Amino acid sequence: MLKTITKTAIIGAFCALTSTAALAVEVKKEVVLGSDIATTWKKVGGWCAIADWHPAVAKCEEVKKGDDLIRNLTLGDGAIIVEKFTKKTDTSYSYTIEKSPLPIANYAATIEIAPEGKKTKLTWSSKFDAKGKTDKEAADIIAGIYQAGFDALSKELGN
């Protein structure tokens, strides 16, 4: 009997953990830009460069809080998104959203580039939980944000 209870408890705990993990929403969008990798990274690779290429971002302010590098994004409507830098490579950076009016929680994302012949493939991907919206609604909002940035970059850097 004890073995059955223990086995049942373990299976139940495993199912609870895996079903919780399955609730996370993932969004991944890619675009091929007409510029080479160096030109593309010069445009998108800086921590506050997003204010120069994303049409929703009116201003970016970079601040240090202890060991953390934070960017405060002011959107065109005055809303503020607070993001924390988490990792950087020569062709990518990752961040989390700490505070936002968006319908998301536990948001972590990466922007990365890779050569695509003489062009550059830009990938923006994230995982998060929906908050106040369905998973699909939240995913559609995030995908729309990515697409708006891609559209602006495509106009500037070509396809």
GROMACS elastic network, one bead per residue, 0.5 to 0.9 nm:
[ bonds ]
;  ai    aj funct       b0    kb
    1     4     6  0.50880   500
    1     5     6  0.62791   500
    1     6     6  0.85919   500
    2     5     6  0.51496   500
    2     6     6  0.60542   500
    2     7     6  0.84179   500
    3     6     6  0.51252   500
    3     7     6  0.59354   500
    3     8     6  0.84022   500
    4     7     6  0.50700   500
    4     8     6  0.59213   500
    4     9     6  0.83940   500
    5     8     6  0.50224   500
    5     9     6  0.59412   500
    5    10     6  0.84824   500
    6     9     6  0.50567   500
    6    10     6  0.61241   500
    6    11     6  0.86006   500
    7    10     6  0.51481   500
    7    11     6  0.61834   500
    7    12     6  0.85437   500
    8    11     6  0.51376   500
    8    12     6  0.60223   500
    8    13     6  0.85285   500
    9    12     6  0.50521   500
    9    13     6  0.60728   500
    9    14     6  0.85205   500
   10    13     6  0.51339   500
   10    14     6  0.61109   500
   10    15     6  0.86068   500
   11    14     6  0.50873   500
   11    15     6  0.61620   500
   11    16     6  0.86303   500
   12    15     6  0.51351   500
   12    16     6  0.61874   500
   12    17     6  0.86566   500
   13    16     6  0.50887   500
   13    17     6  0.61913   500
   13    18     6  0.86240   500
   14    17     6  0.51526   500
   14    18     6  0.61214   500
   14    19     6  0.84623   500
   15    18     6  0.51967   500
   15    19     6  0.59125   500
   15    20     6  0.84217   500
   16    19     6  0.52608   500
   16    20     6  0.61189   500
   16    21     6  0.86635   500
   17    20     6  0.52211   500
   17    21     6  0.62805   500
   17    22     6  0.86956   500
   18    21     6  0.51052   500
   18    22     6  0.61931   500
   18    23     6  0.89189   500
   19    22     6  0.50288   500
   19    23     6  0.66717   500
   20    23     6  0.53847   500
   20    24     6  0.76388   500
   21    24     6  0.59333   500
   22    25     6  0.80481   500
   23   128     6  0.89155   500
   23   129     6  0.70474   500
   23   130     6  0.87686   500
   23   135     6  0.82876   500
   24   106     6  0.89476   500
   24   127     6  0.63345   500
   24   128     6  0.54976   500
   24   129     6  0.50598   500
   24   130     6  0.77904   500
   24   135     6  0.83055   500
   25   126     6  0.81044   500
   25   127     6  0.54766   500
   25   128     6  0.52422   500
   25   129     6  0.56835   500
   25   130     6  0.70400   500
   25   135     6  0.62701   500
   25   136     6  0.82625   500
   25   138     6  0.82470   500
   25   139     6  0.67960   500
   26   125     6  0.74107   500
   26   126     6  0.56610   500
   26   128     6  0.66124   500
   26   129     6  0.87175   500
   26   139     6  0.72698   500
   27   124     6  0.81200   500
   27   125     6  0.55355   500
   27   126     6  0.53442   500
   27   127     6  0.65576   500
   27   128     6  0.86715   500
   27   139     6  0.62722   500
   27   140     6  0.85852   500
   27   142     6  0.72771   500
   27   143     6  0.65087   500
   28   123     6  0.70343   500
   28   124     6  0.58138   500
   28   126     6  0.64346   500
   28   127     6  0.88419   500
   28   143     6  0.76848   500
   28   146     6  0.88528   500
   29   122     6  0.83218   500
   29   123     6  0.57952   500
   29   124     6  0.55380   500
   29   125     6  0.63545   500
   29   143     6  0.71208   500
   29   146     6  0.70616   500
   29   147     6  0.76964   500
   30   121     6  0.67173   500
   30   122     6  0.55262   500
   30   124     6  0.64681   500
   30   125     6  0.85158   500
   30   146     6  0.89581   500
   30   147     6  0.89076   500
   30   150     6  0.82799   500
   31   120     6  0.82612   500
   31   121     6  0.56755   500
   31   122     6  0.53791   500
   31   123     6  0.67188   500
   31   124     6  0.89746   500
   31   147     6  0.88571   500
   31   150     6  0.66496   500
   31   151     6  0.89933   500
   31   154     6  0.82765   500
   31   159     6  0.82012   500
   32    35     6  0.88284   500
   32   116     6  0.73515   500
   32   119     6  0.67622   500
   32   120     6  0.55470   500
   32   122     6  0.62332   500
   32   123     6  0.88698   500
   32   154     6  0.82224   500
   32   158     6  0.86743   500
   32   159     6  0.59351   500
   33    36     6  0.80013   500
   33    40     6  0.78587   500
   33   116     6  0.87737   500
   33   119     6  0.58532   500
   33   120     6  0.52517   500
   33   121     6  0.62324   500
   33   122     6  0.72972   500
   33   150     6  0.87104   500
   33   153     6  0.75263   500
   33   154     6  0.59705   500
   33   157     6  0.61060   500
   33   158     6  0.55989   500
   34    40     6  0.88308   500
   34   118     6  0.77666   500
   34   120     6  0.66873   500
   34   154     6  0.75761   500
   34   157     6  0.56108   500
   35    38     6  0.81399   500
   35    39     6  0.60730   500
   35    40     6  0.59990   500
   35   118     6  0.73745   500
   35   119     6  0.51936   500
   35   120     6  0.62214   500
   35   157     6  0.56014   500
   35   158     6  0.68299   500
   35   159     6  0.77933   500
   36    39     6  0.55023   500
   36    40     6  0.61702   500
   36    41     6  0.86581   500
   36   115     6  0.73318   500
   36   116     6  0.85177   500
   36   117     6  0.85859   500
   36   118     6  0.56935   500
   36   120     6  0.56406   500
   37    40     6  0.51003   500
   37    41     6  0.60216   500
   37    42     6  0.84833   500
   37    91     6  0.85895   500
   37   113     6  0.71609   500
   37   114     6  0.68474   500
   37   115     6  0.59082   500
   37   116     6  0.85522   500
   37   118     6  0.80330   500
   37   119     6  0.68165   500
   37   120     6  0.53211   500
   37   121     6  0.83365   500
   38    41     6  0.52402   500
   38    42     6  0.61181   500
   38    43     6  0.87046   500
   38   120     6  0.89787   500
   39    42     6  0.51450   500
   39    43     6  0.64286   500
   39    44     6  0.89171   500
   39   157     6  0.86816   500
   40    43     6  0.51529   500
   40    44     6  0.62388   500
   40    45     6  0.78215   500
   40   113     6  0.79369   500
   40   119     6  0.89598   500
   40   120     6  0.70248   500
   40   122     6  0.85361   500
   40   153     6  0.89946   500
   40   157     6  0.76994   500
   41    44     6  0.51354   500
   41    46     6  0.79248   500
   41    90     6  0.87878   500
   41    91     6  0.68904   500
   41    92     6  0.86365   500
   41   112     6  0.88015   500
   41   113     6  0.73101   500
   42    45     6  0.57538   500
   42    46     6  0.72013   500
   42    49     6  0.87317   500
   43    46     6  0.73947   500
   43    49     6  0.67508   500
   43    50     6  0.84677   500
   43    52     6  0.79508   500
   43    53     6  0.75555   500
   43   153     6  0.88069   500
   44    47     6  0.81443   500
   44    48     6  0.87217   500
   44    49     6  0.57356   500
   44    50     6  0.64329   500
   44    52     6  0.84070   500
   44    53     6  0.73822   500
   44   111     6  0.85811   500
   44   153     6  0.89688   500
   45    48     6  0.84971   500
   45    49     6  0.67447   500
   45    50     6  0.84241   500
   45    90     6  0.87089   500
   45    91     6  0.73623   500
   45    92     6  0.71005   500
   45    93     6  0.74575   500
   45   111     6  0.83631   500
   45   112     6  0.84357   500
   46    50     6  0.75883   500
   46    93     6  0.88899   500
   47    50     6  0.71790   500
   47    60     6  0.89846   500
   47    62     6  0.78821   500
   47    71     6  0.75708   500
   47    85     6  0.79061   500
   47    93     6  0.81069   500
   48    51     6  0.61762   500
   48    52     6  0.80202   500
   48    59     6  0.86528   500
   48    60     6  0.56091   500
   48    61     6  0.70521   500
   48    62     6  0.67403   500
   48    71     6  0.69178   500
   48    72     6  0.89332   500
   48    73     6  0.85313   500
   49    52     6  0.53170   500
   49    53     6  0.69251   500
   49    54     6  0.87119   500
   49    60     6  0.79784   500
   50    53     6  0.53134   500
   50    54     6  0.55134   500
   50    55     6  0.88395   500
   50    57     6  0.71264   500
   50    59     6  0.88432   500
   50    60     6  0.75874   500
   50    73     6  0.88405   500
   50   149     6  0.86087   500
   51    54     6  0.57976   500
   51    55     6  0.76388   500
   51    56     6  0.81791   500
   51    57     6  0.51033   500
   51    58     6  0.61161   500
   51    59     6  0.55815   500
   51    60     6  0.56885   500
   51    73     6  0.77912   500
   51    74     6  0.88861   500
   52    55     6  0.80548   500
   52    57     6  0.80158   500
   52    58     6  0.85205   500
   52    59     6  0.85600   500
   52    60     6  0.89893   500
   53    57     6  0.82206   500
   53   149     6  0.66687   500
   53   150     6  0.88107   500
   53   152     6  0.64562   500
   53   153     6  0.63499   500
   53   156     6  0.86971   500
   54    57     6  0.56904   500
   54    58     6  0.84806   500
   54   145     6  0.87168   500
   54   146     6  0.87820   500
   54   148     6  0.70268   500
   54   150     6  0.80802   500
   54   151     6  0.89253   500
   54   152     6  0.66130   500
   54   153     6  0.78659   500
   55    58     6  0.74030   500
   55    75     6  0.87901   500
   55    76     6  0.82605   500
   55   148     6  0.69787   500
   55   149     6  0.65986   500
   55   152     6  0.69490   500
   56    74     6  0.85905   500
   56    75     6  0.55072   500
   56    76     6  0.57582   500
   56    77     6  0.84754   500
   56   145     6  0.80546   500
   56   148     6  0.79696   500
   56   149     6  0.81698   500
   57    60     6  0.72981   500
   57    73     6  0.63464   500
   57    74     6  0.59698   500
   57    76     6  0.61053   500
   58    73     6  0.75090   500
   58    74     6  0.56400   500
   58    75     6  0.51285   500
   58    76     6  0.51840   500
   58    77     6  0.86484   500
   58    78     6  0.83967   500
   59    72     6  0.80704   500
   59    73     6  0.58343   500
   59    74     6  0.50748   500
   59    75     6  0.69372   500
   59    76     6  0.83564   500
   60    71     6  0.63649   500
   60    72     6  0.56388   500
   60    74     6  0.63409   500
   60    75     6  0.89306   500
   61    70     6  0.82089   500
   61    71     6  0.54557   500
   61    72     6  0.51066   500
   61    73     6  0.65983   500
   61    74     6  0.83106   500
   62    69     6  0.71737   500
   62    70     6  0.57340   500
   62    72     6  0.64487   500
   62    73     6  0.88440   500
   63    68     6  0.84193   500
   63    69     6  0.60661   500
   63    70     6  0.52194   500
   63    71     6  0.62172   500
   63    72     6  0.78708   500
   64    67     6  0.68426   500
   64    68     6  0.57406   500
   64    70     6  0.60244   500
   64    71     6  0.87086   500
   65    68     6  0.51257   500
   65    69     6  0.64360   500
   65    70     6  0.70301   500
   66    69     6  0.81468   500
   68    84     6  0.68319   500
   68    85     6  0.70863   500
   68    86     6  0.82388   500
   69    83     6  0.85647   500
   69    84     6  0.59350   500
   69    85     6  0.54929   500
   69    86     6  0.81536   500
   70    82     6  0.69240   500
   70    83     6  0.56264   500
   70    85     6  0.61530   500
   71    81     6  0.81548   500
   71    82     6  0.59236   500
   71    83     6  0.53121   500
   71    84     6  0.65325   500
   71    85     6  0.78140   500
   72    80     6  0.65711   500
   72    81     6  0.58191   500
   72    83     6  0.64706   500
   72    84     6  0.89838   500
   73    79     6  0.81838   500
   73    80     6  0.54749   500
   73    81     6  0.50632   500
   73    82     6  0.63368   500
   73    83     6  0.78340   500
   74    77     6  0.80226   500
   74    78     6  0.58220   500
   74    79     6  0.58128   500
   74    81     6  0.66340   500
   74    82     6  0.89195   500
   75    78     6  0.52128   500
   75    79     6  0.52902   500
   75    80     6  0.61572   500
   75    81     6  0.78139   500
   76    79     6  0.73953   500
   77    80     6  0.89554   500
   79   100     6  0.80436   500
   79   101     6  0.70971   500
   80    99     6  0.79240   500
   80   100     6  0.64862   500
   80   101     6  0.74953   500
   81    97     6  0.72064   500
   81    98     6  0.77019   500
   81    99     6  0.56757   500
   81   101     6  0.71663   500
   81   102     6  0.84890   500
   82    96     6  0.86473   500
   82    97     6  0.59594   500
   82    98     6  0.54177   500
   82   100     6  0.64771   500
   83    95     6  0.64832   500
   83    96     6  0.55508   500
   83    98     6  0.54506   500
   83    99     6  0.71525   500
   83   100     6  0.86475   500
   84    94     6  0.86645   500
   84    95     6  0.53539   500
   84    96     6  0.52403   500
   84    97     6  0.63279   500
   84    98     6  0.66766   500
   85    88     6  0.82189   500
   85    93     6  0.76642   500
   85    94     6  0.62224   500
   85    96     6  0.67303   500
   86    93     6  0.75685   500
   86    94     6  0.54047   500
   86    96     6  0.70400   500
   87    92     6  0.81520   500
   87    93     6  0.54975   500
   87    94     6  0.50051   500
   87    95     6  0.69361   500
   87   110     6  0.87580   500
   88    91     6  0.77405   500
   88    92     6  0.56657   500
   88    94     6  0.63587   500
   89    92     6  0.51135   500
   89    93     6  0.62716   500
   89   112     6  0.88749   500
   90    93     6  0.83980   500
   91   111     6  0.84656   500
   91   112     6  0.56640   500
   91   113     6  0.55569   500
   91   114     6  0.72316   500
   92   110     6  0.68526   500
   92   111     6  0.55065   500
   92   113     6  0.64203   500
   93   109     6  0.84636   500
   93   110     6  0.56556   500
   93   111     6  0.56196   500
   93   112     6  0.65806   500
   94   108     6  0.73228   500
   94   109     6  0.55281   500
   94   111     6  0.64461   500
   94   112     6  0.85697   500
   95   107     6  0.84561   500
   95   108     6  0.58012   500
   95   109     6  0.55205   500
   95   110     6  0.65041   500
   95   111     6  0.88088   500
   96   106     6  0.75771   500
   96   107     6  0.55487   500
   96   109     6  0.62768   500
   96   110     6  0.89213   500
   97   100     6  0.69319   500
   97   104     6  0.89218   500
   97   105     6  0.79726   500
   97   106     6  0.73591   500
   97   107     6  0.55565   500
   97   108     6  0.66851   500
   97   109     6  0.84675   500
   98   105     6  0.85175   500
   98   106     6  0.81418   500
   98   107     6  0.80636   500
   99   102     6  0.87160   500
   99   105     6  0.87855   500
  100   103     6  0.80933   500
  100   104     6  0.79912   500
  100   105     6  0.87815   500
  101   104     6  0.82888   500
  102   105     6  0.84951   500
  102   131     6  0.82586   500
  102   138     6  0.81867   500
  102   141     6  0.82905   500
  102   142     6  0.85339   500
  103   129     6  0.85564   500
  103   130     6  0.59188   500
  103   132     6  0.58120   500
  103   133     6  0.62291   500
  103   137     6  0.87132   500
  103   138     6  0.59929   500
  103   141     6  0.83712   500
  104   107     6  0.66051   500
  104   128     6  0.63343   500
  104   129     6  0.55674   500
  104   132     6  0.78826   500
  104   133     6  0.83401   500
  104   138     6  0.67549   500
  104   142     6  0.89693   500
  105   128     6  0.58663   500
  105   129     6  0.50725   500
  105   130     6  0.62795   500
  105   131     6  0.61216   500
  106   127     6  0.77655   500
  106   128     6  0.50996   500
  106   129     6  0.59930   500
  106   130     6  0.88234   500
  107   126     6  0.68527   500
  107   127     6  0.57834   500
  107   129     6  0.69553   500
  108   125     6  0.85044   500
  108   126     6  0.55027   500
  108   127     6  0.55876   500
  108   128     6  0.64475   500
  109   124     6  0.71897   500
  109   125     6  0.54914   500
  109   127     6  0.65549   500
  109   128     6  0.86276   500
  110   123     6  0.78980   500
  110   124     6  0.57871   500
  110   125     6  0.54661   500
  110   126     6  0.64314   500
  111   122     6  0.72717   500
  111   123     6  0.58086   500
  111   125     6  0.66689   500
  111   126     6  0.89405   500
  112   121     6  0.82980   500
  112   122     6  0.58219   500
  112   123     6  0.53145   500
  112   124     6  0.65505   500
  112   125     6  0.86550   500
  113   120     6  0.64834   500
  113   121     6  0.55220   500
  113   123     6  0.61954   500
  113   124     6  0.88602   500
  114   119     6  0.87783   500
  114   120     6  0.57174   500
  114   121     6  0.52597   500
  114   122     6  0.67105   500
  114   123     6  0.83706   500
  115   118     6  0.69296   500
  115   119     6  0.61401   500
  115   121     6  0.61138   500
  115   122     6  0.89217   500
  116   121     6  0.57259   500
  117   120     6  0.74197   500
  119   159     6  0.79877   500
  120   159     6  0.89982   500
  122   150     6  0.84603   500
  124   146     6  0.69777   500
  125   146     6  0.88777   500
  126   142     6  0.87811   500
  128   139     6  0.89435   500
  129   135     6  0.74201   500
  129   138     6  0.83745   500
  130   133     6  0.59700   500
  130   134     6  0.62875   500
  130   135     6  0.52750   500
  130   136     6  0.84788   500
  130   137     6  0.82320   500
  130   138     6  0.56300   500
  130   139     6  0.78929   500
  131   134     6  0.76451   500
  131   135     6  0.83292   500
  131   138     6  0.77195   500
  132   138     6  0.85833   500
  133   136     6  0.79677   500
  133   137     6  0.58542   500
  133   138     6  0.59155   500
  134   137     6  0.51280   500
  134   138     6  0.61763   500
  134   139     6  0.84496   500
  135   138     6  0.52450   500
  135   139     6  0.59933   500
  135   140     6  0.85139   500
  136   139     6  0.50073   500
  136   140     6  0.59929   500
  136   141     6  0.85987   500
  137   140     6  0.51205   500
  137   141     6  0.63096   500
  137   142     6  0.88043   500
  138   141     6  0.51629   500
  138   142     6  0.63393   500
  138   143     6  0.85843   500
  139   142     6  0.52010   500
  139   143     6  0.59833   500
  139   144     6  0.84510   500
  140   143     6  0.50325   500
  140   144     6  0.60130   500
  140   145     6  0.86441   500
  141   144     6  0.50940   500
  141   145     6  0.63729   500
  141   146     6  0.88391   500
  142   145     6  0.50709   500
  142   146     6  0.63701   500
  142   147     6  0.86540   500
  143   146     6  0.51079   500
  143   147     6  0.61033   500
  143   148     6  0.86435   500
  144   148     6  0.61241   500
  144   149     6  0.86906   500
  145   148     6  0.52628   500
  145   149     6  0.65486   500
  145   150     6  0.87940   500
  146   149     6  0.52566   500
  146   150     6  0.62350   500
  146   151     6  0.86774   500
  147   151     6  0.59704   500
  147   152     6  0.85480   500
  148   151     6  0.51546   500
  148   152     6  0.63606   500
  148   153     6  0.87314   500
  149   152     6  0.52252   500
  149   153     6  0.62225   500
  149   154     6  0.85706   500
  150   153     6  0.50630   500
  150   154     6  0.59595   500
  150   155     6  0.85935   500
  151   154     6  0.50961   500
  151   155     6  0.63207   500
  151   156     6  0.87901   500
  152   155     6  0.52526   500
  152   156     6  0.64510   500
  152   157     6  0.86159   500
  153   156     6  0.50976   500
  153   157     6  0.56939   500
  153   158     6  0.74003   500
  153   159     6  0.89924   500
  154   157     6  0.51977   500
  154   159     6  0.57042   500
  155   158     6  0.55506   500
  155   159     6  0.80446   500
